[in-house]
Amino acid sequence: MSKSQMTTDQLAHLSVDQFYKTLQTHPTGLTDTVAAQRLKEVGPNTIQQTKSRSQFKAFIKNFTSLMALLLWVSGLIAMFTGMLELGIAIWAVNLINGCFSYWQEHAAKKATDSLKKMLPTYTHVLRHGVTQQIDADDLVPGDVFTIQAGNSISADARIIEATALQVDESALTGESLAVDKTPTYAKGDGRFEEQNVVYAGTVAVNGTATAVAIQTGMQTEFGQIASLTEHQKDTVSPLTAELDRLTRQISLIAILIGLIFFVAAIFFVHYPVAKSFVFALGMIVAFIPEGLLPTVTLSLAQGVTRMSKKHALVKELSSVETLGETTVICSDKTGTLTQNQMTINHVWLPDREYTVSGEGYVNNGQIQFKQAPIDLSQHPALATIVRVAALDNDTEIQEETSAKPKIIGTPTEAAHLVLAQKSGLDLDQLNKQYPRVQELPFDSDRKRMTTIHMQPNHAGAVIYVKGALDGILAISDQLLENGHARPLTDEDITKINAANRHYAAQGLRSMAIAYRPFDGQNGLPADSADCTIANTEQHLTFVGLTVMADPPRPEIYDAVEKCHRANIRIIMVTGDSPLTAKSIAMKIGIDDDQVRVITGDELTKMNNTDLQAAVKHEVIFARVAPEQKYRIVKANQYNGEIVASTGDGVNDAPALKQADIGIAMGVTGTDVAKDAADMILTDDNFASIVAAIEEGRTVYSNLQKFLLYILNSNVPEAIPSVLFLFSRGLIPLPLTVMQILTVDLGTDMLPALGLGAEKSEPGIMDQPPRARTAHLLNKTIVWKAFGWYGMIASVLSTVAYFFVNWLHGWPHVALAASGNVYIMATTMTLAAIVFCQIAAAINCRTQLTSVFKIGLFSNHRIWFGIGFEIILIALLMYVPVLQGLFNTTGIAGSDWGLLLSIPIPLILIEELRKAIVRHHLAK
């Protein structure tokens, strides 16, 4: 069987000689000629970028939505019917909105674009027996290369030789702890668990190794996962679909009304066909909210800006609103729900237990006994444990300017260094007092590490050992108790194992600590240089256990509680063990003890129907592979859920791409995950997700508020035409088409944007996610816009029209159809609508809460918009050029007094209505 026909697991199972033969390589490596030929055949060792959408298509997309197309047509019709200014104005709005949308999304894309950083630049390979440094891109299958602690691994490879090698595979598997790698084949639990195989994109944290590349580039597991995202289609966001639906609704209503008025103008008013068409177009313009599209775009952009200040970078504007619909969050555990910083929280001795406060790789706590700080000098057994923790250790913690220090080594050893610091030990001084003279490195067969140190005051040498409990107990025959060693009994072993099981049941990991005096007894050599595993790791004195966990993020508890109140389910999907996953889920409040835990192997055996049934209930997925995460997201979506999927590793990318909203971690996330996601958390903080969901709900609520605001002006814009029509022309048109456009695109815009900046109403996260069948334009909004706000504004604006005519002799003279009186009447009608909209802007700020409770002046943008409205209408009245364009004129001071008196009673009437509704709901 050729290499191309064999799986990685099969290759890992071959003998070394068979393996070399199958890959057509040699322990001394490939020749340069063969390597060059293979590079030509398989291509460079790179992860290909997903083909990006052309910038031209991205730009054009912003001008081809249903609403945009409707505006193009409306502008074109206006131009052909002689209303050039109207057509140009409509097209200008479309152009400005499209350009702004493109700029906003392009800026977000630029902020998330980055080079592939997971793979190293150089690799050391053997070519014809000579070590060479080559570009990692030039590595080919069959190349023999070396691995050292700190190296990113360049290819999927089989290990030939290894010394204490440990690899961090969290970017690929989600597992928080480094895994041991040896030349010996052993199959672990789940995928990527071959003991003698390392994978591209993972990192060696300890030891050294020689390996032979099996797969490179897109053929690696890393590359295969990355390629999954290329074959997934972009889904239409709920907001995009809803806006298309809303556009169709409004367009149909507007065209239908226009058609009715076109026919009525011909047969009732006996207008010529051309004039009737212009009249009907005015009705269409009145009912199409031309300002809706730019207002939605700008509101979403404001949401993006607010989210960025809360550490959430949104790549697509429509993703803001999608967050508000989220019903399920499929969340990774390590680094997302937890800190990805192993922390020792207990130290167990046979006669007592200590607790350790603080979390992470910083000295921010202390060791306590019975809730009181300890004096290490009074606790000799504890002093031995922390001394072993600090000295039997090859890891270094580098202080960083960021909140999270960088570790060179393993998380477990970093946790032991921090434990020693919390005890009060000075690590530098300790290493000088106990210089290391010999080391027996960790390996996965023994599962322990041994170091030998000289003790101060010429006390001789001492052997320190730490490792897995079963291995330590097997070579121990003494127990440290009250500062003195005594024989280890069967009762002691039973007690120690019971303590270990107790911690394991809580999802905690334990490390056994032991020592041995270097006394030349029981087979120890006279010189430490002659120490071996066989003659040194025996007759140990068992001291105790250090107990550790990857702690939850501090803010996760409140975030999870908010999700529960908001009826948002959290499904943990992790590569970690079932026991650890369940323990964390219970600790942070995601699930209770009855939660079902499904492993990756169990998931493989489940059909889609069973999986869809399983995700309807409390469930945790552990030891899962990338394709399985994708299945979990799909199953939830099949059940009608709006799914947000979080993650940072390569393994999360397919699920991030498939999800309705993919959320990648910005600090620890891989480039593949960031490219696949819709949103990136710049602080990797789960609480930022909840804040983003709240912002998404607020954006949707605000969309409805300014939809109500924009639509309610349609009624007073249309009523004048209705009066004209049903009076058979006896009542001249109180409002011109250009004046209608003044309201839709001029005076309404800034207050509407102010509504888009409105803060969340109290209790917005105490409500369940809205149903997928819910729509922006619902019965409540229609009633408020057309039957309440709109009718009141219609009455007042009509009164203003007749008021001007009354001042000039009506009803004794006919209503003015032209001349200065007519212009004054239409100007007053326009101004009355504007001042009714001032009241509407304030009333629309809340749905039920009193506007006085949230603060009448708390939204400065609303008041800026109101000021702009008043200035704009004044300019239209008094600037000659604008007077001619918009058919307006100046009005008297008494008319201004009438206009200024309109908003106050409208606000008070609406406050009364809200109070009545609140009282009714309270019952």
N, C-alpha and C positions, 0 to 999 in steps of 0.2 A: 504493500500500500504506500503510495507517495505521500509526501508531506501535505500537499494540497487537499488530499482526501481525508486527512486525520484531524480530529479535534484537538484543541489544546490539552484537554484532559488525557487523551490517548497518547499524545506526544510526551506528556509529563510522566506517563506510566512506563515508558520504555526504559530499558537499561541504558546506561550512558553510551555504550558503544553503538547500540541500535539507534539511539537518538542522533548521534553524530552522523551515522550512515544515512539516516532518513533525510536529514537536512543538508547532506552533502557538504559537510564542513569537517573541521579538525580541531583538536585542543589548542593548536597553535594559531587558529583563526583562518580566515580566508586570505587568498592572495589579493593584491590590489586589482589584478585583471578580472578575477572572478567577481569581486565586490562591485567593480564598475559595471560589469555585465548585468548583475542582479539589480543594481540601481536603475539601469536602463529598462529592465523588465518590469519591476514592481513600482517604480516611481519613488519620489522623495518621501522621507519619513515625516510627513506633515499632516496636520488636520485641515482639510479643505474648508474654506469659509462657505457657508450657505450662500447661494446666489442671491444677491440683494436686488430688490425691486428697483428698476431704473428711476432716476430722479424725475425724468420727464413724466412717467406714468404716475408717480407719487404726486406730482404737481397737478396734473390734469384731473386726478381723482377728486380733487377739491372743487371742481367746477361741473361735475357730472352727477351729483346727487339729484334726487327727484325734485327737491325744493329749488336747487340751483337751475335745473332745466326749466322748471316752471317760470322762474324769474327771467331767464333768457327769452323765452317765448313771449312773456308779458311785455318786456322791453321792446322786442321786435314789433309786436302788434302796435304798441304805442307810437313807435316811429312811423310805421306805415299809415297810421291814421292822423298824422299831422301833429302829434304831441311829442316832438323831438326831445324837449327838455325832460319830460317824464321818462321816456325810454332810456335816455342817457343816465338819469338818476338811478333807475332800477339796475342797469348794467353795472354802474359804478359800485353799487352796494355788493353785487355778486363778485366783482373783481376784488374788492377790498377784503371781503370775507374769505374768498378762496386763498388769496395770498397770505392772509393772516394764519389760516389753518395750516397751510404748508409750512410757513415759517415756524410755527409752534412745534409741530411734529418733527421737523428737520432738526430743530435745536435740541429736542429731547433725544433724537437718534445720535447726534454728535456727542452728547453727554454720556452715552452708553457704549459707543464704539471703543474697542480696545484691541490691542494685539494679543495673539495667543501666547499666554505666559506659562501655561502648564508644562510645556516641554522645555528641557534645558537647551542651551546653545551648543554645548560641546559634550562629547562622550569619549572616554578612553577605550580604545579597542585594540585587540591583538590582530595584526595583519602579518601573516607569514612569520609568526613568532616574535614580532617586534611591536611594542606598545606605541600606539599613535593617538594623538588627540585629533579627532575629526568633528566636523559639524554634525550635530544630531540629525540633521536632515539627510545626511549621507549614510546613515546606519541601514543595513539590509538584513533580511533573514539569513541566519547562519553566522552572523558576526559574533565573535566572542568579545565581551566587554566587561569592565569592572564597575562595581557599585561601592560607594562609600557613604558613611553617614552624612546626611544633608543633601545627597544627590536626588534630583528628580529622575525618575526612571524613564528611559527613552523609548522602550518597546516592550511588548509582551515577550517574556523570556523565561527560559528554564534555568534554574540555579544549578551550577555544577559544583561549586565550592562556596562555603559560607562560614563566617565566624560571627556568632551572636547577632545575626541580621534580624532587624525588626523593621517593618514597613507600615507606614500610615496609608491605609487604603480608603480613608473616609470620603475622599472625593469621588470614589467609584462605588463604594458599598454603603456609605453612611455609618459604618461601624466606628465608634468613637475611640477605641483602643488600638494601638499598633499591634500588628500580628507578627508572629514568629515565622521566619522562612528558613528552610534547611534544604540540603540537596536530596533528602529522602522524600519520596512521594507519600502523601497521606491526604485523603479526601476529607475535608471538614464539612460543616453544615452550610447549605446554601451554595450560591454561585460565587466564583472567584476565590474559592477556599482551598485550592490545591496548595499544599505546603511548599512545594518546590517550584512554584511559578510566581513571577512578579508581573505587574501590569503597567503599561504606559500611563503616565499621568499621576502615578502614586509616588510617594517620597520615602526614601530610606531614612529612618530616624536613629538607627543604631547599627553598629557592626560593619562588616565588609563582605563582599561576595564577588564571584565570577559567574557570569551568566551568558547564555547563548540566545540571541534574538530569534523568536519564532515568527512573530508578525510585526509589521511596521505600518506607520501611516494610517490610512483609513481602514486597514484590515485588522488593526488592534481592536480590543474591546472598547477602548476609549473612542476610536474612530467610528466603530459600528453604532455606538449609542448616539454620537453626534450626527451620524447620517440619518437616524430615525426622524430627526426634526425636519429634514429636507423634504420628506415625502408626506408631510402632513399639510393639509390645506388650511389656510387662514379662515377662521370662522367669523361670521358677521356678528358684531357685538349687539347685545340687546338694545342699546340705545340707538344704534344705527338702524336696526330693524324698526324700532318704535318711531323714530323720526320719519322713516319712509312711510310707515303706516299713517302717521299724523299728516304728512304732506298729502298723501292720497285722499284722506278724509277732507282736509281743508280745501284741496283743489277741487274735489268733486262738489262740495257744498258751494264754493265760490263760482264755479262754472255753471252749476245748475241755477243758482240765483241770477247770474249774469244772463243766462238764456231766457229765464222767465221775464226779466226786466227788458231784454231786447224785444221779445214778442209783445210785451205790454206797451213798450214805448211806441211801437208801430201802430198797434190797434187801438190803444186807449188815448195816447197823446197825439197820434198821427204824425210822429216824427218821420223824416226821411230815413231810409235804411242806413246810410252812412252815419247820420247823426245818432240814430238809435244804437248803432254798434259802439260808438264812442261812449254813449251813456252807459251801456251794458259793461263796457270795459272799466268804467269808473266804479261800478258795483263790484266787479271782480277784484279790482285793486283794493277796494275797501275791505273785502273779506279775506284777502290773502295777506297774512302778517309778514310783509316783506322784511321786517326787522327780526323775525324769529330766528333765521339761520345765523346771522352775525351775533345775535344775543346769546344763542345756545353756544356757539363757538367761543365767544369771549367768556361766558360763564364757566365753561369747562376749563378754559385756560386759567381763569382765576383759581379754580379748584386745583389744577396742576401746580400752580405757584404756591398755594397754601400747603399742599401735600409735600412739596419739596422742602418747605420749612419744617415739616414734621418728619423729614428723613425718608420720604417715599418719592422716587423719581418715576414718573409715568411716561411711557414712550408713545402711547396713543391717547388722544384726548378722550375718545369714547370709553376708555378703560376706567376713567374716573367714576362714571355712573354705574358701570358694571359691578364695581365693588359694592355699591349700595344694595345690589340684588343678591349678593352672595348668600347661599344657604348652607354650603359645606366648605370647610377648609381642610384639604388634605395636606398635612404638615409633616415635614421631616422632623426628627427629634434632635439629633446632634447639631449644636450650633444654632438651632432655630428656637426650640423650646428650652434647650439647655445652653450652658455657657461654653461648652467644649473646653472646659478647664477642670481636669480631674482634681478633686479636693478631698483630703482626708478629714473625716468628721468624727471618727471614733478611734480610740486606741484601747484595745482589750488586753487585759492581763488576767491570769487565772483567778486573782483575788479581787479584782476591781476593774471598773471601766471609766475611761476618761472621755470627755467630749471636747471637740475642737471647734471653735467658732471661726467665722470668716470664710470667704470663698475665693476661688481663683488662684492665680499664680503670684499673688502679692501677700505680704505679711500684714494682714488686716484683722487678725484675731488672736486668740490665746487658747492654751490648753487649760481645761477646768476639771476639777473633781468635785462632785456634788455641788455644781453650779458656782464654785469658788475658784479663782485663779490659783495655780499651783506654784510653789517654789521648787524648781527642778532638783535642787540639792537635797530636798526631803523625800524625793521619790526615785530611788536608785534604779529600779527596774525600768521605769519610764525613761530615765536618763540614758540607759543602755539602748533602748529602742530608738530614741531620736538620734543618738550618736551613730547607730548603724544606718538609720535612714539617710543621714547626711554623708557618711563616708563610703558606704557600699553603694556608690552612685556615680554614674558617668554623665549625667545631664547638667546642662548649664542654663540658667535663666538670665536672659538679657533684658534689662530694663529698657522699655521703649517710651517714646513721648506719648503714644496712645495709651488708652486705658488697659489694654491687654498686652502684657509682656511677651516677648518671643522666647520660645524654648528651643534649645539645641539638644535633642535627645527625645526621651519618651515622656508622655504625660504622667505616667505613674511615678517615675523618678522625680519629676518636677514637683509633684504633690508631696513627696517625702522631703525634698529640700525645704519647701514652705513650712512643713510640720516642724522641722528643726529650727527654723527662724522664729516660729510662733512660741517655741519653748524658751526662747531667749538666747540661744546659742549664736555665736559669731562664726559663720561658716569658714571664713578665711583663717581665723585664728585656730579653729578646730582642725583644719587640714594641716596647719603647721605643727600642731601638737601631736597629731596622729598621722604622720606621713605614710603614704601607701608604698608598700615594697613589693607587692605581688597581686596579680588579679587572675581569677579563673572566670572568664566571661560567661555571660548568660547564654544558654542555648535552650531550644524548645524541648529537647529530650529530658534534660534535668529540670527545666523550669525554675532555675535559680541562678544567682550570681554570688560570687565569693570574692572578697578582697582581704588582704592581710596588711596590717598596719603596725607600726612601732608605737608603743604607748609612752607617754611622758614620764619623767622621773625614773628612767631606766627600768621601767616595770616590765620590759620584754615586749613581745609581739602579741597580737590578738587577731583572731580570724572572725570576720563578720559575714553573715550569710542572710540573704533575703530571697523569698521565692514562694512558689505555690505551697499551700499548707500540707497536702498529702506527701509531697516530696520531702519537705523539711521534717515532718514528724517521723518519716521512715528512717532518717539518719540521726535522730535525736534520742538521747538516753538520760538527759538531765533536764530539770525545770528550774528556772530562776524564781525564787520566792523570798520576799522580804530581804532582798539583796544577797541571798545565798543560794547556791545551786544544791538541788537534792535530786534523787532518782525520779525519773518520769514513770508514773504508774499507769495502768490501764484505765483507772478512774479519771486520771488527768486527761488522757487522750479522748475519752468519751466526752468529757466536759468541753474540751477545746473544739472537737468536731461539732458539738451541739451549738456552740457559739457561732461557729462559721456558717452552719445551716440557717441559724436565725438571721444573720445578716444577709445571706444570699436570698432568703425569702422576701427581703425588702428591696431586692434589686441592687444591693451593695456588693462591692468586690473587696476581698481581703487579701492581705499579703502577710505571710509569716516571717517573723524576725527571730534569728538565733545567732549564737556566737560560740567560740571555742578558744580557750586560752592556748597560746602557742607555747606549750610546756614540754615538748619533746616526748610526751607520753602517747600511748596507744597508737604507735606506728607513725607518728609525725616525724619528719626528717629534722635534722639539726639546723639546716639552713632553709629559709623560706623559699629560696630560689629552686629548691628541689621539690616543692609542694606540687602535688597533682590532685585531680579530682578524687581519685581513688584513696589517696592517703590523707587527704585534708577534710573532705566533706563526710565526716562520720563523728560519732560521739559528741554531737552538738548539744548545747544547752538552749532549750526553747525558752523564749522570753514572752512573746505575745503576738498580737495581730494588729496591723494597721488596717483601718476600714475606710473605704473611699467611694466616691460617686462623682459623676459629672453633674453638678448642681443645676437646678432649673434657674432660668433668668429671674432676677428679683421681681421684675414687672410682669412676669407671666401670669401670676395668680389673678391679678386684677383684670388682665386682658382676657383670660379664659372665663372669668365670671361675667364680664361684659358680653362675651359671645353667647353664653348660656341665656342671659337675660334677653338678648336679641334673637333668640331661637336659631343661632348659627351652630351647627354641629362641627366638631373638630375630630377628624380621623387621623390618628398617628400612623404614618407610613415610614418605616425605618428599616435599616439594615442591621440594627442591633438585635440583641437576644430578646426572646419573648418575655422573660422574667424582668429584665431591665426596663423594657418598653412599658410593661403593665405597671411596674412600680412608679415610674415617672408619671404616667398618665393619671394614676390614682393620687399621687402626691400633689400635682398641680390642679387637680379637680376636673380633668377632662372626662374621666370615666370612673365608675365605681368598681367594687370587687367582682361584680357579676359580668364584667365586660368580656366579650369573646375575643380571644387572641388567635389570629390565623397566620401561620407561618408561610413562607414562600413556597415550600414543598407542598403544603396543603392547598395553597392557592393554585398551583399548577394543575392539580387534579380536579379543581372545581370548574364546571362549565359556566357560561355567562349568566344563565338563569339563576343558578345558585349564588353566584357572586352578587348579582343585582338584589337578591333577597337579603343577603348578608349585610350589605352596606346600608340597608334601611334601619338597622339597629346599631347599638353601641358596639364598636368593633375596633380592634387594633391590628395592624399588619406588621409583622416582624420578619426579618431575614428575607426581604423581598428583592427581586432583581428589577432592573430598569423597565423592561417590558411589562412587568406586573404592576408597577406604579401607574403606567399608562392605562392598563386594564381597569384599575380601581377608579381612576378619574372617569373613564368611559362609562363604567357601570353606574356611577352616580348621575352622570348626565342622562343616561337612558331612563333613570327614575325621575327625571324632570328637575334635577337639582341644578342650581347655578354654582359651579365649582371653582374655587380658588385653590391653586396648588402652590405650596411654598417649597423652597429647597435651595441648596447651594452647590451641590455636586453635579458631576457629569451625569450621574444616574437619574437626576431629577429632570433633565432637559426634555425628554419626550412627554412627560406628564405636564410640564410647564407649558409646552407648546399646545397640547390638546385642551388644557383647561380653559374655561371661560376667561379667567384672569390668572396668568402665571406670575408668581412673585419670587424673584431671585434675591439672594443675599449679596449686597454690594461689596462687603469687606472680605468675606471668606468664599464668596461664590466664584465658580469657574467661569471662564469666558463663554463656554458652551451654554451654561445655564442662563447667563445674562442675555445672550443673544436670543434665546428661546422665550424669555419672559416678557410680559407686558409691563411689569413694574419692578423696580429694583429698590430694595431697602438700603439706604446708604449707611445705616447704623446696625444692620442685622438684628434689629430689635422687633420681637414679635408684637410688642405693644404698638409699634408703628403700623402694623397691619390693621389692628382694631381701630386706631385713629384714622387710617385711610378708609376703612369701611364706614365709619361714622361720617367722614367727609363725603363719601360717595352717596350716602343716604341724604345728607344735607343738600348736595348738588341736585339730586332728583327732586327733593322737596322745593328747592329754589326754582328749578325748571318749571314746576307746576305753578309757582307763585308768579313768575313773570309771564308764563303762558296766559294765566288768568288776567294779568295786567294788560298784556298786549291785545288779547281778544276782546276785552270789555270795551275798548275804544271802537271796535268794529260796528257796534250797534249805533252809537250816535253818528258815526260816519255814514251808515246806510239809511237811517231814518229820514234824513232830508230828501234822499232820492225817492223813498217810499211816499213821502208827502207830495212830492212833485208828481209822481206817477198817478196816485189815486185822486189827486185834485185835477187830473187831466191838464196839468200845466198851469193851473191857476196860482199855485204856490211855486215861484221860481226856485231853482236849485239853491238851497241855502249853503252848499259847500261844493267847491270845485275839486276836480281830480288832483290837481297839484297841492291843494290844501289838505286833502286826505293823505297824500304822500308825506306832507310836512309832519303829520302826527306819527305815521308809521315809521318813518326813517329819521325823523328829526327829534321832536320833543319827547317821544317815548323811549328813545334808545338809552340815554344815561340813567334814568330812574330804573329801567329794566335791568341794566347791568348792576346797579346798586342792589337790587333784589337778589341778583346772583351772588353777591358777597355777604348775604345775610347769614348770621351765625345759626348753629343748630338750635332748634326749639327744644325746650326741656323734654326729656323722655324719649328722644328719637331712637335711642338704643334700647329702649324697653319695649319696642314694637317688633313683631316678627317681620322678616323680609317680605316685601310685597310679592304677591302672586305673579307668576309669569303672564297670566291673563290680564293683569292690571295694565292700564294704559295712562299715558300722560294726560290725554284729553278724556276725562271721565265725566259722568253725569253731574257731579258736584261742581266741577269747573264750568261746564256748559251752563248750568243754572245760574251760578254766580256771575259769569261773564255776560250772558245774554239776558237773564231774567232779573238780575238784581243790580249790580254795578252799571251794566250797560243801559238798562231802562232808565235808571235815575239820571245818568249823564245825558241820555237822549232827551228827556223831559226838560232838563235845565238848558241844554244847548238850543233846543227848539224855542224855549221861552226867550232866550237871549236874542234869537233871530227876530221873533215877533216884537220884542221889546224895542229894538232899534226902529223897526217899521212903525210901531205905535208912536214913538217920539216924533216921527215925521208924517203923521196924519192918518195912518191906518187905524181903523177900517174905513175911514171916510174916503180915503184914496186907495187905489189898488196897491198891492205889494209891489215894491220896486223890482223890476226885472233887469235893470241895467242902470248905469250911472253911479254917482257917488253914494247914494243911499243904499243901493244894492251891495256895493263893495263894503260899506260900513257894516251891513247886516251879516254878510258872509264872514267878515273879519271877526265880528262879535261871536258868531257861532263857533268858529275855529278856536277863539280864545276861551270860550266857555268849556269846550271839550278838553282843552289843555288844563284848565284849572280843576275840572272834574278828575282828570288823570293824576293831578297832584294828590288829591285825597285818596285815589285808588292806590297810588304807590305806597302810601303809608298804611292803608288798610290791608294790602296784600302781604305785608311783612310777616304776618302770623296767620295761621289757620283758625286757631281758637283762642290762643293766649292774648290777653289784652296788650295792645301796643304800648300802653303806659307802663306795664309790668316789665317789659324787656328794655324800656328806655326809649322815649319818643325820639331822642336825638342820638341814640347809640350807633346808628348806622350813618356815618358821615357821607358815604357815597350817595345815599338816597337824597340827602339834602343838597349835595353838590349838583345832582341831577335835576332836582327841583329848581334850584337857582338857574341852572342852564336853560331849563324850559322857559322860565319867565323872561330871561334875557333874549332867548331866541325869538319868542313871539313878539317881543318889543322891537327887535331888529326887523322882523318881517313887516311890522306896522309902520316903522318910521324911516327905513332906509329906502330911498327912491328906487334903486335898481331891483331890490327884492319886492317892493310893492308891485311893480309891473310884472314880475315873474310869477308871483303868487296871488295876484289879484286882491291885495290887502290895502289898508289905509290906516291912518292914525285914529284913535278914539279919544273921547273926552275923559276928564278926570273922574266924573261920576260913574262912567262905565268901568273904569279901573276899580273903583270902590265896590261895585257889584261883583266883579270877577273875584276880588280878594276875599269876599265873604262866602264864596261857594264851598271851599274845602272843609271849614270847621263843622258845619252841621252834618256833612257827609261822614266825617270821621266819627262824630258822636253817635249817629244812627247805626253805623257799623259796629261800634263798641257795644251798643245795646243788643244788637243781634247776636254777637259772640257771647255776651253774658247770658242771654236766654238759652242758647245752645249748650253752654257749659253747665248751666243749672239743670237742663234736661238730661244731659249725659250723666251728671252726678247722681241722679235718681236711679 
